[in-house]
Each structure stands twice: as C-alpha cells, then as structure tokens.
Amino acid sequence: MYDSIVVGCGFAGAVTARELAERRGRKVLVIDARDHIGGNCYDCKDEHGILIHQYGPHIFHTNSKRVYDYLSRFTEWYDYQHEVVGQIYGREIPIPFNLNSLEMVYGEEAGQLEKKLIACFGEGARVPILELMNHEDGDLKKIASYVYENIFLKYTMKQWGKSPKEIDPAVSGRVPVLLSRDNRYFQDAYQGIPLHGYTALFERLLDFDGVDLRLGCQAKDVLRVEADGETKICFEGQPFSGQVIFTGALDEFFDCRFGRLPYRSLDFRFENYDRPFYQSHGVVNYTVSEEYTRITEFKYLSGQTDLDSTTIVREYPFAYSGKPDEIPYYAINNEQNDELFGQYKELADRIPNFYLLGRLAEYKYYNIDAIVERALDLAERI
Ligand code: UDP
C-alpha cells in the first residue's frame, strides 16, 4: 500500500515525505508517536493567545538560498532578527560577546583592546572562545578569561553538566566572540519565524495527496526488524521492501541493546504575566546565576507585541534517562558516545532501504536549515 514509511514528523521527516511524494510520486506514510505534527518545532497558541514554542525557542536562520526558498513555498515570514543578552550580575550585555559587549565591560579601555583583537583576527571575525583562550598576549588572555568565566562556564555547566573545555569544541564554537557591532545572535543572510507559526508551515508541507499521516503511532508498534539470515524490515507484520526513513532515537529503536545513548533533556517551565513585557529581549541568557539557562519571551518571536499579557519559558537542563515523559533534545557528542552510536548505526546499515536522518537518528547537533538541506538531498538520492 505504501512505497515509503517515514518515522517522525519534524523537519527531517516532513520534508522527506513531501519530496518523495511530490517529486518521486511515492505513496508515503508518516508516523509519529506524538499527537501533533512538527516535532520539536511544534508551536501553538496558549490560553492567553500567545504563540508559544512548546519545546523551546526555534529561530530559523540560514545562508542557504535553496533551503530558504524551499520553506518559503509553505510559509511567509515574520522578519525577526534574533538578539540575545546575557544577564551578568544585574547587567545585560549582547551575546555573542561582540565589540559592543567589550565596550560595556571595559569602558574607556575597550578602544585599545578592540584594536588588538582586530589586528589579531580581522574585523568581523568569529573567534571561538576556546581559540581565544589559546593566545599568549596578556590583553587577549584577559578578554578570553572574562568571556569564558562570565558567558560560557556556568551556562555550559548547566546545559551539559560539563565545562566548555570538557565538551565538543564545536558546541561553544556555535557562539563565537564576534568582532563587530552587530548585536544579532545569527549573521545568516536569511532569518525569521514562520508568520503563522511552525505548525501552520508543517500543515502545508504535509498537505499533499501522496502523504498519509498517523499520529500517536509508535514506530515499534508497526515496524519490526527481523534478522533470520538476512536482515529485513516488516511493516504491520508483512515484509516491507520500500524505503523506511527513520528520524527517531536509534538506540531506542533497537531496544538499547548496547546501552543507552546519552542525551541532554530540558524541563520547560512556562509562565504568563499580566503585563505587556517581561524582559528586554526575546531571549535572556543567565550566564552567571540561576538554575535555568535562559528565559524566552515569545511575543518577541511571534510579533504579537500588542497583547496585554506575556508568556515566558525557563529552561532547566538535565540528563535524559529514558523515562516515558522525558524528551531527548541534544546528542552529547564525544568519542565514547559517537562510538556507541556507531554500533547502532552498524545495525541500521544492515537493513536494506533503511535511512537515518536528523538530530536523533544521526546523533548530531543539527540546526533546522541543515536538516532541511539533508532531507532534500536524501529524497533526491532515494
Ligand atoms: N553557550 C554559553 N553561553 C551562552 C550561550 C551559549 O555557554 O550564553 C554555549 C553553551 O554550551 C551552549 C552552546 O554555547 O550549549 C551553544 O549555544 P546555542 O545558543 O547555539 O544553543 P541552542 O540554542 O542550540 O540550545
């Protein structure tokens, strides 16, 4: 009945499904364990009419015209240019730490420090904090220590349970020291929030004749891997020879037989305040205090600035343990975990026409745009 089965209805699954149906004429079934589409990008209005991101703030940004044009088929955009400040001992400074932040921290001395930074790295450079810390020059060391101590250390300890030096350098490298006065969090050519929300975007993405959707459906209830001699996959008890695109947690699909892959999870605590605004920016990072990492105020992201009340969410990170009410959000990439993932991948590779895609299935820290690009590529390859 179906040519392809897609497990998971986030960007990875939904884009692949649409492409296989529309461009390849396949009959595609998308299943998702949750009762809604959109994966972790799912948004909805809360009881106060504010469009909230149920699984934390998702801000689309990309340098890929291909990805931007593709998604623009399914949504218009609210031109939101994301800015973040760090709450540091009662003061707010721009993050990524940039030349404006430098001036706020160092006052008159900043001019000379700025010259030195630019002479060393060039104007507009994006310098990972761990790289800045390697420099011998006293002034550069001083700036690096300030940024490390006040922006990265505590936030990263909360987010990952480890210091920036103990985790994959690519993670802190996502938020470099920026040698410019651009206060935006991202410098990508295209950025914004879907004008009517992510869920509305997904509704249009999935609204195609060849795409069927089954929500509240666990992969393991309909798919089974059989390995008697040759490995094969069964769909509802019958051998299935079409493609299966899997975007869920791979360890759990294989019953964690080699042990659990470690992930970080988040506890989101929403609150509504009966006042127009709660804070100065869409996101405020708590980089030296508090148990939560950041507070997001959704009005800034949705542009609903005329509403009387405001909804915020605080994020409390913790280690994912696999309990049914927990959600794995971030892979924890290091040598040991990547090797464990490799064992699961080997099992997956033995199944013909079984494709892994996305943050969970590939055990990688992807942004939305990277996922969309990979989904387009995969559908083309298939
Ligand atoms: N980070 C930090 N302080 C900040 C912002 C980021 O230490 O104020 C570090 C932290 O380790 C975080 C990583 O940089 O996990 C990546 O940040 P990003 O904002 O990209 O995280 P995401 O929004 O994907 O959770």
Residues whose N, C-alpha, C, O or C-beta is under 5 A from the ligand:
A	BS01	UDP	I95 I151 F152 Y155 T156 Q159 V171 S172 R174 V175 N285 T287
